[in-house]
Structure formats: C-alpha cells, structure tokens
Amino acid sequence: MTGEVEARLIALACSKPPKGHARWSLRLLEKHVALTEDIPDLDHSTIGRVLKKRNCALT
C-alpha cells in the first residue's frame, strides 16, 4: 500500500461520517472505500491495521 492510499484512507476516516451514522466503523469505511475510484478495495481488517499503524482512532 502506498503512502498516498494511506493518506486518502486516513482523510476519509477523519471526515464527517455519512448521513445516518454517528461515526465511522471499519465496515462502513470498507463500503465507502469500495465506492471510491482512487483507493483500491480494502477489507475492514486491513483498514484497521492502517489506522492503528498511524495511531488513528475511530471516535
């Protein structure tokens, strides 16, 4: 995974969650990553590892 992909993923995780959701979850991020053309499909466990590596917490 490139640094650019990690940065885009972190930016998404730090953004406002979609309407109807109080916060991002790993599975919700997984669904939105699949819809984003410039980020390759990632499963929720990979997303969790990336966020943990960068000390990003979903709150």
C-alpha distance matrix in Angstrom:
0.0 3.8 6.7 8.3 6.5 7.1 10.4 11.3 10.8 12.9 15.3 15.9 16.5 18.9 20.7 23.9 23.6 25.1 28.8 30.2 27.7 28.4 24.8 21.3 20.6 17.4 18.9 19.9 16.4 15.3 18.1 17.4 13.8 15.3 17.8 15.6 15.2 12.6 9.9 9.1 11.1 10.0 12.8 14.5 13.9 10.1 10.9 13.5 11.6 9.4 12.7 14.6 12.6 13.4 16.9 16.9 19.5 20.4 24.1
3.8 0.0 3.8 5.3 5.3 6.4 8.7 10.1 10.8 12.5 14.3 15.6 16.7 18.5 20.2 23.7 23.9 25.5 29.3 31.1 28.6 29.1 25.6 22.3 22.2 19.4 21.1 21.5 17.9 17.3 19.9 18.5 14.9 16.8 18.7 15.8 15.2 11.9 10.2 10.5 13.3 12.8 15.9 17.3 17.0 13.2 13.2 15.8 14.0 11.0 13.8 16.0 13.6 13.4 17.2 17.2 20.2 21.3 24.7
6.7 3.8 0.0 3.8 5.5 5.0 6.1 8.6 9.8 10.4 12.1 14.1 15.1 16.2 18.2 21.8 22.6 24.6 28.3 30.2 27.6 27.8 24.2 21.2 21.6 19.2 21.4 21.5 17.7 18.0 20.6 18.8 15.6 18.2 19.6 16.5 16.4 12.9 11.4 12.8 15.4 14.5 17.3 18.0 17.8 14.2 13.4 15.5 13.9 10.4 12.4 14.6 12.2 11.1 14.9 14.9 18.3 19.6 22.8
8.3 5.3 3.8 0.0 3.8 5.4 5.0 6.2 8.6 9.9 10.5 12.3 14.2 15.3 16.5 20.1 21.0 22.6 26.2 28.5 26.3 26.7 23.4 20.4 21.2 19.2 21.0 20.5 16.7 17.1 19.2 16.9 13.8 16.3 17.2 13.8 13.5 9.8 9.1 11.3 14.3 14.2 17.4 18.3 18.8 15.4 14.0 16.7 15.8 12.2 13.7 16.6 14.8 13.3 16.8 16.0 19.1 19.8 22.9
6.5 5.3 5.5 3.8 0.0 3.8 5.4 5.1 6.2 8.6 9.8 10.6 12.3 14.2 15.4 18.7 19.0 20.3 24.1 26.1 23.8 24.5 21.2 17.9 18.3 16.0 17.5 17.2 13.5 13.5 15.6 13.7 10.4 12.9 14.2 11.1 11.2 8.1 6.0 7.9 10.6 10.4 13.7 14.7 15.5 12.1 10.8 13.9 13.4 10.1 11.9 15.0 13.8 12.8 16.1 14.9 17.6 17.9 21.2
7.1 6.4 5.0 5.4 3.8 0.0 3.8 5.5 5.1 6.1 8.5 9.8 10.5 12.2 14.2 17.6 18.0 20.0 23.8 25.5 22.8 23.0 19.4 16.3 16.6 14.4 16.6 16.6 12.8 13.4 16.1 14.4 11.5 14.5 16.1 13.4 14.3 11.5 8.9 10.6 12.3 10.9 13.5 13.6 13.9 10.7 9.0 11.3 10.7 7.0 8.5 11.5 10.2 9.0 12.3 11.4 14.3 15.1 18.4
10.4 8.7 6.1 5.0 5.4 3.8 0.0 3.8 5.4 5.1 6.1 8.6 9.8 10.5 12.2 15.9 17.0 19.2 22.8 24.9 22.4 22.4 19.0 16.3 17.5 16.0 18.3 17.5 13.8 15.2 17.4 15.0 12.6 15.9 16.7 13.6 14.7 11.6 10.1 12.8 14.8 13.9 16.4 16.2 17.0 14.1 11.7 13.8 13.6 9.8 10.0 13.2 12.1 9.8 12.7 11.4 14.4 15.2 18.0
11.3 10.1 8.6 6.2 5.1 5.5 3.8 0.0 3.8 5.5 5.0 6.2 8.6 9.9 10.5 14.0 14.8 16.4 20.0 22.4 20.2 20.7 17.6 14.7 16.1 14.8 16.5 15.3 11.6 12.9 14.6 11.8 9.5 12.9 13.1 10.0 11.3 8.7 7.4 10.6 12.5 12.4 15.1 15.2 16.7 14.1 11.4 14.1 14.7 11.3 11.4 15.0 14.6 12.6 15.1 13.0 15.4 15.2 17.9
10.8 10.8 9.8 8.6 6.2 5.1 5.4 3.8 0.0 3.8 5.4 5.1 6.2 8.7 9.9 13.1 13.1 15.0 18.7 20.5 18.0 18.4 15.0 11.9 12.7 11.1 13.1 12.2 8.4 9.8 12.1 9.9 7.7 11.3 12.4 10.1 12.2 10.3 7.7 10.1 10.9 9.8 12.0 11.6 13.2 10.8 7.8 10.5 11.5 8.5 8.4 12.1 12.4 10.9 13.1 10.7 12.6 12.2 15.3
12.9 12.5 10.4 9.9 8.6 6.1 5.1 5.5 3.8 0.0 3.8 5.3 5.0 6.1 8.6 12.0 12.7 15.4 19.0 20.7 17.8 17.5 14.0 11.4 12.7 11.8 14.5 13.6 10.1 12.3 14.7 12.5 11.1 14.8 15.7 13.4 15.7 13.6 11.4 13.8 14.6 13.0 14.6 13.3 14.4 12.5 9.2 10.6 11.6 8.4 6.9 10.5 10.9 8.5 10.2 7.6 9.9 10.1 13.0
15.3 14.3 12.1 10.5 9.8 8.5 6.1 5.0 5.4 3.8 0.0 3.8 5.5 5.1 6.2 9.9 11.4 13.8 17.3 19.6 17.2 17.0 14.0 11.9 14.1 13.9 16.1 14.3 11.1 13.7 15.2 12.3 11.4 15.2 15.1 12.5 14.8 13.0 11.7 14.8 15.9 15.1 17.0 15.9 17.6 15.7 12.3 14.0 15.3 12.1 10.6 14.2 14.6 11.8 13.2 10.4 12.3 11.8 13.9
15.9 15.6 14.1 12.3 10.6 9.8 8.6 6.2 5.1 5.3 3.8 0.0 3.8 5.4 5.1 8.1 8.6 10.6 14.2 16.4 14.2 14.6 11.7 9.2 11.4 11.4 13.0 10.8 7.8 10.7 11.7 8.7 8.5 12.2 12.0 10.1 13.1 12.1 10.5 13.5 13.8 13.2 14.8 13.7 16.0 14.6 11.1 13.0 15.1 12.5 11.0 14.7 15.8 13.7 14.8 11.5 12.4 10.9 13.1
16.5 16.7 15.1 14.2 12.3 10.5 9.8 8.6 6.2 5.0 5.5 3.8 0.0 3.8 5.6 8.0 8.0 10.9 14.4 15.8 12.9 12.6 9.2 6.6 8.7 9.0 11.5 9.8 7.0 10.4 12.1 10.0 10.1 13.8 14.3 13.0 16.1 15.2 13.0 15.3 15.0 13.4 14.2 12.1 14.1 13.4 9.6 10.5 12.9 10.9 8.5 11.9 13.7 11.7 12.0 8.5 8.8 7.1 9.6
18.9 18.5 16.2 15.3 14.2 12.2 10.5 9.9 8.7 6.1 5.1 5.4 3.8 0.0 3.8 6.7 8.4 11.8 14.8 16.6 13.8 12.8 9.7 8.6 11.4 12.4 15.0 13.0 10.7 14.1 15.6 13.1 13.4 17.2 17.1 15.5 18.5 17.3 15.6 18.3 18.4 17.1 18.0 15.8 17.6 16.7 13.0 13.5 15.6 13.3 10.5 13.4 15.0 12.3 12.1 8.6 9.1 8.0 9.2
20.7 20.2 18.2 16.5 15.4 14.2 12.2 10.5 9.9 8.6 6.2 5.1 5.6 3.8 0.0 3.8 6.2 9.0 11.9 14.3 12.2 11.8 9.5 8.8 12.2 13.6 15.4 12.6 10.8 14.3 14.8 11.9 13.0 16.4 15.5 14.1 17.3 16.6 15.5 18.5 18.6 17.9 19.0 17.2 19.5 18.8 15.0 16.0 18.4 16.1 13.7 16.9 18.5 15.9 15.9 12.3 12.4 10.5 11.1
23.9 23.7 21.8 20.1 18.7 17.6 15.9 14.0 13.1 12.0 9.9 8.1 8.0 6.7 3.8 0.0 3.8 6.5 8.7 11.1 9.3 8.9 7.6 8.1 11.9 14.2 15.5 12.3 11.6 15.3 15.1 12.5 14.5 17.6 16.4 15.7 19.1 19.1 18.1 20.9 20.5 19.9 20.4 18.4 21.0 20.9 17.1 17.8 20.7 18.9 16.2 19.2 21.3 18.9 18.4 14.6 13.9 11.2 10.8
23.6 23.9 22.6 21.0 19.0 18.0 17.0 14.8 13.1 12.7 11.4 8.6 8.0 8.4 6.2 3.8 0.0 3.8 6.6 8.2 6.1 6.7 5.4 5.5 9.1 11.7 12.4 9.0 9.2 12.7 12.2 10.2 12.9 15.5 14.6 14.7 18.4 18.9 17.5 19.8 18.8 18.1 18.1 16.0 18.9 19.3 15.7 16.4 19.7 18.4 15.9 18.8 21.3 19.4 18.9 15.1 13.8 10.5 10.4
25.1 25.5 24.6 22.6 20.3 20.0 19.2 16.4 15.0 15.4 13.8 10.6 10.9 11.8 9.0 6.5 3.8 0.0 3.8 6.2 5.8 8.2 8.2 8.1 10.9 13.3 12.9 9.1 10.1 13.0 11.4 9.5 12.8 14.7 13.1 13.9 17.6 18.8 17.8 19.9 18.7 18.6 18.8 17.1 20.4 20.9 17.5 18.7 22.0 20.8 18.8 21.8 24.2 22.6 22.4 18.6 17.3 13.9 13.9
28.8 29.3 28.3 26.2 24.1 23.8 22.8 20.0 18.7 19.0 17.3 14.2 14.4 14.8 11.9 8.7 6.6 3.8 0.0 3.8 5.6 8.1 9.7 10.8 13.4 16.2 15.5 11.9 13.5 16.2 14.2 12.8 16.3 17.8 15.9 17.1 20.7 22.2 21.4 23.4 22.1 22.1 22.0 20.2 23.6 24.3 21.0 21.9 25.4 24.4 22.2 25.0 27.6 26.0 25.4 21.6 20.0 16.4 15.8
30.2 31.1 30.2 28.5 26.1 25.5 24.9 22.4 20.5 20.7 19.6 16.4 15.8 16.6 14.3 11.1 8.2 6.2 3.8 0.0 3.8 6.8 9.2 10.8 12.7 15.8 14.8 11.6 14.1 16.6 14.7 14.1 17.8 19.0 17.7 19.3 23.0 24.6 23.4 25.0 23.1 22.8 22.0 19.9 23.2 24.5 21.5 21.9 25.6 25.1 22.8 25.3 28.2 26.9 26.0 22.3 20.1 16.4 15.5
27.7 28.6 27.6 26.3 23.8 22.8 22.4 20.2 18.0 17.8 17.2 14.2 12.9 13.8 12.2 9.3 6.1 5.8 5.6 3.8 0.0 3.8 5.5 7.2 9.2 12.6 12.2 9.2 11.6 14.4 13.3 12.8 16.1 17.8 17.1 18.5 22.2 23.4 21.7 23.3 21.4 20.6 19.6 17.1 20.2 21.5 18.4 18.5 22.2 21.9 19.4 21.6 24.7 23.5 22.4 18.8 16.4 12.7 11.8
28.4 29.1 27.8 26.7 24.5 23.0 22.4 20.7 18.4 17.5 17.0 14.6 12.6 12.8 11.8 8.9 6.7 8.2 8.1 6.8 3.8 0.0 3.8 7.2 9.5 13.2 13.8 11.3 13.1 16.3 15.9 15.3 18.1 20.3 19.9 20.7 24.5 25.2 23.3 25.1 23.4 22.1 21.1 18.2 20.8 22.2 18.9 18.4 21.9 21.6 18.7 20.6 23.7 22.3 20.7 17.2 14.5 10.9 9.1
24.8 25.6 24.2 23.4 21.2 19.4 19.0 17.6 15.0 14.0 14.0 11.7 9.2 9.7 9.5 7.6 5.4 8.2 9.7 9.2 5.5 3.8 0.0 3.8 6.5 10.1 11.4 9.2 10.2 13.6 13.9 13.2 15.5 18.1 18.1 18.6 22.3 22.6 20.5 22.2 20.6 19.0 18.2 15.1 17.5 18.7 15.3 14.8 18.3 17.9 14.9 16.8 20.0 18.6 17.2 13.6 11.0 7.4 6.4
21.3 22.3 21.2 20.4 17.9 16.3 16.3 14.7 11.9 11.4 11.9 9.2 6.6 8.6 8.8 8.1 5.5 8.1 10.8 10.8 7.2 7.2 3.8 0.0 3.8 6.7 8.3 6.1 6.5 9.9 10.7 10.1 12.0 14.7 15.2 15.6 19.2 19.5 17.1 18.6 17.0 15.3 14.5 11.6 14.2 15.1 11.7 11.6 15.2 14.7 12.1 14.5 17.5 16.4 15.5 12.0 10.0 6.3 7.4
20.6 22.2 21.6 21.2 18.3 16.6 17.5 16.1 12.7 12.7 14.1 11.4 8.7 11.4 12.2 11.9 9.1 10.9 13.4 12.7 9.2 9.5 6.5 3.8 0.0 3.8 5.4 5.1 6.1 8.5 9.9 10.6 12.1 14.3 15.6 16.4 19.9 20.3 17.4 18.1 15.9 13.7 12.1 8.8 11.3 13.0 10.1 9.5 13.3 13.7 11.6 13.4 16.6 16.4 15.5 12.4 10.2 6.9 8.8
17.4 19.4 19.2 19.2 16.0 14.4 16.0 14.8 11.1 11.8 13.9 11.4 9.0 12.4 13.6 14.2 11.7 13.3 16.2 15.8 12.6 13.2 10.1 6.7 3.8 0.0 3.8 5.5 5.1 6.1 8.8 10.0 10.3 12.4 14.5 15.2 18.3 18.5 15.2 15.4 13.0 10.4 8.6 5.1 7.6 9.3 6.7 6.5 10.3 10.9 9.7 11.5 14.5 14.8 14.6 12.0 10.5 8.3 11.2
18.9 21.1 21.4 21.0 17.5 16.6 18.3 16.5 13.1 14.5 16.1 13.0 11.5 15.0 15.4 15.5 12.4 12.9 15.5 14.8 12.2 13.8 11.4 8.3 5.4 3.8 0.0 3.8 5.4 4.8 6.3 8.7 9.8 10.7 12.9 14.5 17.6 18.5 15.4 15.1 12.2 10.2 8.0 5.5 8.8 10.8 9.0 9.6 13.1 13.9 13.2 15.1 17.8 18.4 18.4 15.7 14.3 11.7 14.1
19.9 21.5 21.5 20.5 17.2 16.6 17.5 15.3 12.2 13.6 14.3 10.8 9.8 13.0 12.6 12.3 9.0 9.1 11.9 11.6 9.2 11.3 9.2 6.1 5.1 5.5 3.8 0.0 3.8 5.3 5.2 6.4 8.6 10.0 11.1 12.6 16.2 17.3 14.7 15.3 12.8 11.6 10.4 8.4 12.0 13.2 10.6 11.7 15.2 15.2 14.0 16.5 19.2 18.9 18.9 15.8 14.4 11.3 13.2
16.4 17.9 17.7 16.7 13.5 12.8 13.8 11.6 8.4 10.1 11.1 7.8 7.0 10.7 10.8 11.6 9.2 10.1 13.5 14.1 11.6 13.1 10.2 6.5 6.1 5.1 5.4 3.8 0.0 3.8 5.4 5.1 6.0 8.5 9.9 10.4 13.8 14.3 11.5 12.4 10.5 9.2 9.0 7.3 10.7 10.9 7.8 9.6 12.8 12.1 11.2 14.2 16.4 15.9 16.5 13.4 12.8 10.3 13.0
15.3 17.3 18.0 17.1 13.5 13.4 15.2 12.9 9.8 12.3 13.7 10.7 10.4 14.1 14.3 15.3 12.7 13.0 16.2 16.6 14.4 16.3 13.6 9.9 8.5 6.1 4.8 5.3 3.8 0.0 3.8 5.5 5.2 6.3 8.9 10.1 13.0 13.8 10.6 10.4 7.6 6.3 5.8 5.4 9.1 9.2 7.3 9.8 12.6 12.3 12.5 15.2 17.1 17.3 18.3 15.7 15.4 13.3 16.2
18.1 19.9 20.6 19.2 15.6 16.1 17.4 14.6 12.1 14.7 15.2 11.7 12.1 15.6 14.8 15.1 12.2 11.4 14.2 14.7 13.3 15.9 13.9 10.7 9.9 8.8 6.3 5.2 5.4 3.8 0.0 3.8 5.5 5.3 6.7 9.1 12.2 13.9 11.6 11.6 8.9 9.0 8.8 8.8 12.6 13.0 11.1 13.5 16.4 16.0 15.9 18.8 20.7 20.7 21.6 18.7 18.1 15.5 17.9
17.4 18.5 18.8 16.9 13.7 14.4 15.0 11.8 9.9 12.5 12.3 8.7 10.0 13.1 11.9 12.5 10.2 9.5 12.8 14.1 12.8 15.3 13.2 10.1 10.6 10.0 8.7 6.4 5.1 5.5 3.8 0.0 3.8 5.3 5.1 6.4 10.0 11.5 9.7 10.9 9.3 10.0 10.9 10.8 14.4 14.0 11.5 14.2 16.9 15.7 15.3 18.7 20.3 19.6 20.7 17.6 17.4 14.9 17.1
13.8 14.9 15.6 13.8 10.4 11.5 12.6 9.5 7.7 11.1 11.4 8.5 10.1 13.4 13.0 14.5 12.9 12.8 16.3 17.8 16.1 18.1 15.5 12.0 12.1 10.3 9.8 8.6 6.0 5.2 5.5 3.8 0.0 3.8 5.3 5.1 8.0 8.8 6.3 7.3 6.1 6.9 9.0 9.8 12.9 11.6 9.5 12.8 14.9 13.3 13.7 17.2 18.2 17.7 19.4 16.7 17.3 15.5 18.3
15.3 16.8 18.2 16.3 12.9 14.5 15.9 12.9 11.3 14.8 15.2 12.2 13.8 17.2 16.4 17.6 15.5 14.7 17.8 19.0 17.8 20.3 18.1 14.7 14.3 12.4 10.7 10.0 8.5 6.3 5.3 5.3 3.8 0.0 3.8 5.6 7.6 9.6 7.6 7.2 5.0 7.3 9.1 10.9 14.1 13.1 11.8 15.2 17.1 16.0 16.9 20.1 21.1 21.0 22.8 20.3 20.6 18.6 21.4
17.8 18.7 19.6 17.2 14.2 16.1 16.7 13.1 12.4 15.7 15.1 12.0 14.3 17.1 15.5 16.4 14.6 13.1 15.9 17.7 17.1 19.9 18.1 15.2 15.6 14.5 12.9 11.1 9.9 8.9 6.7 5.1 5.3 3.8 0.0 3.8 6.3 9.2 8.6 9.4 8.4 10.9 12.7 14.0 17.4 16.4 14.7 17.9 20.1 18.6 19.0 22.5 23.5 22.9 24.6 21.7 22.0 19.8 22.1
15.6 15.8 16.5 13.8 11.1 13.4 13.6 10.0 10.1 13.4 12.5 10.1 13.0 15.5 14.1 15.7 14.7 13.9 17.1 19.3 18.5 20.7 18.6 15.6 16.4 15.2 14.5 12.6 10.4 10.1 9.1 6.4 5.1 5.6 3.8 0.0 3.8 5.8 5.8 7.9 8.5 10.8 13.5 14.8 17.8 16.1 14.1 17.6 19.3 17.1 17.7 21.3 21.9 20.9 22.9 20.2 21.2 19.3 21.8
15.2 15.2 16.4 13.5 11.2 14.3 14.7 11.3 12.2 15.7 14.8 13.1 16.1 18.5 17.3 19.1 18.4 17.6 20.7 23.0 22.2 24.5 22.3 19.2 19.9 18.3 17.6 16.2 13.8 13.0 12.2 10.0 8.0 7.6 6.3 3.8 0.0 3.8 5.6 7.3 9.0 12.1 15.2 17.2 19.8 17.6 16.2 19.9 21.1 18.8 19.9 23.5 23.5 22.7 25.1 22.8 24.1 22.6 25.3
12.6 11.9 12.9 9.8 8.1 11.5 11.6 8.7 10.3 13.6 13.0 12.1 15.2 17.3 16.6 19.1 18.9 18.8 22.2 24.6 23.4 25.2 22.6 19.5 20.3 18.5 18.5 17.3 14.3 13.8 13.9 11.5 8.8 9.6 9.2 5.8 3.8 0.0 3.8 6.6 9.5 11.9 15.5 17.3 19.4 16.7 15.3 18.9 19.6 16.8 18.2 21.7 21.2 20.2 23.0 20.9 22.8 21.9 24.7
9.9 10.2 11.4 9.1 6.0 8.9 10.1 7.4 7.7 11.4 11.7 10.5 13.0 15.6 15.5 18.1 17.5 17.8 21.4 23.4 21.7 23.3 20.5 17.1 17.4 15.2 15.4 14.7 11.5 10.6 11.6 9.7 6.3 7.6 8.6 5.8 5.6 3.8 0.0 3.8 6.5 8.3 11.8 13.6 15.6 12.9 11.5 15.3 15.9 13.4 14.9 18.3 18.0 17.4 20.1 18.2 19.9 19.1 22.2
9.1 10.5 12.8 11.3 7.9 10.6 12.8 10.6 10.1 13.8 14.8 13.5 15.3 18.3 18.5 20.9 19.8 19.9 23.4 25.0 23.3 25.1 22.2 18.6 18.1 15.4 15.1 15.3 12.4 10.4 11.6 10.9 7.3 7.2 9.4 7.9 7.3 6.6 3.8 0.0 3.8 6.2 9.9 12.6 14.3 11.5 11.3 15.1 15.4 13.6 15.8 18.8 18.5 18.6 21.4 19.8 21.3 20.5 23.9
11.1 13.3 15.4 14.3 10.6 12.3 14.8 12.5 10.9 14.6 15.9 13.8 15.0 18.4 18.6 20.5 18.8 18.7 22.1 23.1 21.4 23.4 20.6 17.0 15.9 13.0 12.2 12.8 10.5 7.6 8.9 9.3 6.1 5.0 8.4 8.5 9.0 9.5 6.5 3.8 0.0 3.8 6.8 9.8 11.9 10.0 10.0 13.6 14.5 13.5 15.5 18.3 18.6 19.2 21.4 19.6 20.6 19.4 22.7
10.0 12.8 14.5 14.2 10.4 10.9 13.9 12.4 9.8 13.0 15.1 13.2 13.4 17.1 17.9 19.9 18.1 18.6 22.1 22.8 20.6 22.1 19.0 15.3 13.7 10.4 10.2 11.6 9.2 6.3 9.0 10.0 6.9 7.3 10.9 10.8 12.1 11.9 8.3 6.2 3.8 0.0 3.8 6.6 8.2 6.2 6.6 10.0 10.9 10.4 12.4 14.9 15.4 16.4 18.4 16.9 17.7 16.8 20.3
12.8 15.9 17.3 17.4 13.7 13.5 16.4 15.1 12.0 14.6 17.0 14.8 14.2 18.0 19.0 20.4 18.1 18.8 22.0 22.0 19.6 21.1 18.2 14.5 12.1 8.6 8.0 10.4 9.0 5.8 8.8 10.9 9.0 9.1 12.7 13.5 15.2 15.5 11.8 9.9 6.8 3.8 0.0 3.8 5.6 5.5 6.4 8.8 10.2 11.0 12.6 14.4 15.7 17.1 18.5 17.0 17.1 16.0 19.4
14.5 17.3 18.0 18.3 14.7 13.6 16.2 15.2 11.6 13.3 15.9 13.7 12.1 15.8 17.2 18.4 16.0 17.1 20.2 19.9 17.1 18.2 15.1 11.6 8.8 5.1 5.5 8.4 7.3 5.4 8.8 10.8 9.8 10.9 14.0 14.8 17.2 17.3 13.6 12.6 9.8 6.6 3.8 0.0 3.8 5.5 5.0 6.1 8.7 9.9 10.5 12.1 14.2 15.5 16.2 14.4 13.9 12.7 16.0
13.9 17.0 17.8 18.8 15.5 13.9 17.0 16.7 13.2 14.4 17.6 16.0 14.1 17.6 19.5 21.0 18.9 20.4 23.6 23.2 20.2 20.8 17.5 14.2 11.3 7.6 8.8 12.0 10.7 9.1 12.6 14.4 12.9 14.1 17.4 17.8 19.8 19.4 15.6 14.3 11.9 8.2 5.6 3.8 0.0 3.8 5.4 5.0 6.3 8.7 9.9 10.4 12.2 14.4 15.1 14.2 13.9 13.6 17.1
10.1 13.2 14.2 15.4 12.1 10.7 14.1 14.1 10.8 12.5 15.7 14.6 13.4 16.7 18.8 20.9 19.3 20.9 24.3 24.5 21.5 22.2 18.7 15.1 13.0 9.3 10.8 13.2 10.9 9.2 13.0 14.0 11.6 13.1 16.4 16.1 17.6 16.7 12.9 11.5 10.0 6.2 5.5 5.5 3.8 0.0 3.8 5.4 5.1 6.3 8.7 9.8 10.5 12.5 14.2 13.5 14.2 14.4 18.1
10.9 13.2 13.4 14.0 10.8 9.0 11.7 11.4 7.8 9.2 12.3 11.1 9.6 13.0 15.0 17.1 15.7 17.5 21.0 21.5 18.4 18.9 15.3 11.7 10.1 6.7 9.0 10.6 7.8 7.3 11.1 11.5 9.5 11.8 14.7 14.1 16.2 15.3 11.5 11.3 10.0 6.6 6.4 5.0 5.4 3.8 0.0 3.8 5.5 5.2 6.2 8.6 9.9 10.9 12.2 10.7 11.4 11.2 14.9
13.5 15.8 15.5 16.7 13.9 11.3 13.8 14.1 10.5 10.6 14.0 13.0 10.5 13.5 16.0 17.8 16.4 18.7 21.9 21.9 18.5 18.4 14.8 11.6 9.5 6.5 9.6 11.7 9.6 9.8 13.5 14.2 12.8 15.2 17.9 17.6 19.9 18.9 15.3 15.1 13.6 10.0 8.8 6.1 5.0 5.4 3.8 0.0 3.8 5.5 5.2 6.0 8.5 10.0 10.3 9.2 9.2 9.5 13.1
11.6 14.0 13.9 15.8 13.4 10.7 13.6 14.7 11.5 11.6 15.3 15.1 12.9 15.6 18.4 20.7 19.7 22.0 25.4 25.6 22.2 21.9 18.3 15.2 13.3 10.3 13.1 15.2 12.8 12.6 16.4 16.9 14.9 17.1 20.1 19.3 21.1 19.6 15.9 15.4 14.5 10.9 10.2 8.7 6.3 5.1 5.5 3.8 0.0 3.8 5.5 5.1 6.0 8.6 9.7 9.9 11.0 12.3 16.0
9.4 11.0 10.4 12.2 10.1 7.0 9.8 11.3 8.5 8.4 12.1 12.5 10.9 13.3 16.1 18.9 18.4 20.8 24.4 25.1 21.9 21.6 17.9 14.7 13.7 10.9 13.9 15.2 12.1 12.3 16.0 15.7 13.3 16.0 18.6 17.1 18.8 16.8 13.4 13.6 13.5 10.4 11.0 9.9 8.7 6.3 5.2 5.5 3.8 0.0 3.8 5.5 5.1 6.4 8.6 8.5 10.6 12.0 15.7
12.7 13.8 12.4 13.7 11.9 8.5 10.0 11.4 8.4 6.9 10.6 11.0 8.5 10.5 13.7 16.2 15.9 18.8 22.2 22.8 19.4 18.7 14.9 12.1 11.6 9.7 13.2 14.0 11.2 12.5 15.9 15.3 13.7 16.9 19.0 17.7 19.9 18.2 14.9 15.8 15.5 12.4 12.6 10.5 9.9 8.7 6.2 5.2 5.5 3.8 0.0 3.8 5.5 5.2 6.1 4.9 6.9 8.5 12.1
14.6 16.0 14.6 16.6 15.0 11.5 13.2 15.0 12.1 10.5 14.2 14.7 11.9 13.4 16.9 19.2 18.8 21.8 25.0 25.3 21.6 20.6 16.8 14.5 13.4 11.5 15.1 16.5 14.2 15.2 18.8 18.7 17.2 20.1 22.5 21.3 23.5 21.7 18.3 18.8 18.3 14.9 14.4 12.1 10.4 9.8 8.6 6.0 5.1 5.5 3.8 0.0 3.8 5.4 4.9 5.9 7.2 9.8 13.0
12.6 13.6 12.2 14.8 13.8 10.2 12.1 14.6 12.4 10.9 14.6 15.8 13.7 15.0 18.5 21.3 21.3 24.2 27.6 28.2 24.7 23.7 20.0 17.5 16.6 14.5 17.8 19.2 16.4 17.1 20.7 20.3 18.2 21.1 23.5 21.9 23.5 21.2 18.0 18.5 18.6 15.4 15.7 14.2 12.2 10.5 9.9 8.5 6.0 5.1 5.5 3.8 0.0 3.8 5.6 7.7 10.3 13.0 16.2
13.4 13.4 11.1 13.3 12.8 9.0 9.8 12.6 10.9 8.5 11.8 13.7 11.7 12.3 15.9 18.9 19.4 22.6 26.0 26.9 23.5 22.3 18.6 16.4 16.4 14.8 18.4 18.9 15.9 17.3 20.7 19.6 17.7 21.0 22.9 20.9 22.7 20.2 17.4 18.6 19.2 16.4 17.1 15.5 14.4 12.5 10.9 10.0 8.6 6.4 5.2 5.4 3.8 0.0 3.8 5.5 9.0 11.9 14.8
16.9 17.2 14.9 16.8 16.1 12.3 12.7 15.1 13.1 10.2 13.2 14.8 12.0 12.1 15.9 18.4 18.9 22.4 25.4 26.0 22.4 20.7 17.2 15.5 15.5 14.6 18.4 18.9 16.5 18.3 21.6 20.7 19.4 22.8 24.6 22.9 25.1 23.0 20.1 21.4 21.4 18.4 18.5 16.2 15.1 14.2 12.2 10.3 9.7 8.6 6.1 4.9 5.6 3.8 0.0 3.8 6.4 10.0 12.3
16.9 17.2 14.9 16.0 14.9 11.4 11.4 13.0 10.7 7.6 10.4 11.5 8.5 8.6 12.3 14.6 15.1 18.6 21.6 22.3 18.8 17.2 13.6 12.0 12.4 12.0 15.7 15.8 13.4 15.7 18.7 17.6 16.7 20.3 21.7 20.2 22.8 20.9 18.2 19.8 19.6 16.9 17.0 14.4 14.2 13.5 10.7 9.2 9.9 8.5 4.9 5.9 7.7 5.5 3.8 0.0 3.8 6.7 9.3
19.5 20.2 18.3 19.1 17.6 14.3 14.4 15.4 12.6 9.9 12.3 12.4 8.8 9.1 12.4 13.9 13.8 17.3 20.0 20.1 16.4 14.5 11.0 10.0 10.2 10.5 14.3 14.4 12.8 15.4 18.1 17.4 17.3 20.6 22.0 21.2 24.1 22.8 19.9 21.3 20.6 17.7 17.1 13.9 13.9 14.2 11.4 9.2 11.0 10.6 6.9 7.2 10.3 9.0 6.4 3.8 0.0 3.8 6.1
20.4 21.3 19.6 19.8 17.9 15.1 15.2 15.2 12.2 10.1 11.8 10.9 7.1 8.0 10.5 11.2 10.5 13.9 16.4 16.4 12.7 10.9 7.4 6.3 6.9 8.3 11.7 11.3 10.3 13.3 15.5 14.9 15.5 18.6 19.8 19.3 22.6 21.9 19.1 20.5 19.4 16.8 16.0 12.7 13.6 14.4 11.2 9.5 12.3 12.0 8.5 9.8 13.0 11.9 10.0 6.7 3.8 0.0 3.8
24.1 24.7 22.8 22.9 21.2 18.4 18.0 17.9 15.3 13.0 13.9 13.1 9.6 9.2 11.1 10.8 10.4 13.9 15.8 15.5 11.8 9.1 6.4 7.4 8.8 11.2 14.1 13.2 13.0 16.2 17.9 17.1 18.3 21.4 22.1 21.8 25.3 24.7 22.2 23.9 22.7 20.3 19.4 16.0 17.1 18.1 14.9 13.1 16.0 15.7 12.1 13.0 16.2 14.8 12.3 9.3 6.1 3.8 0.0
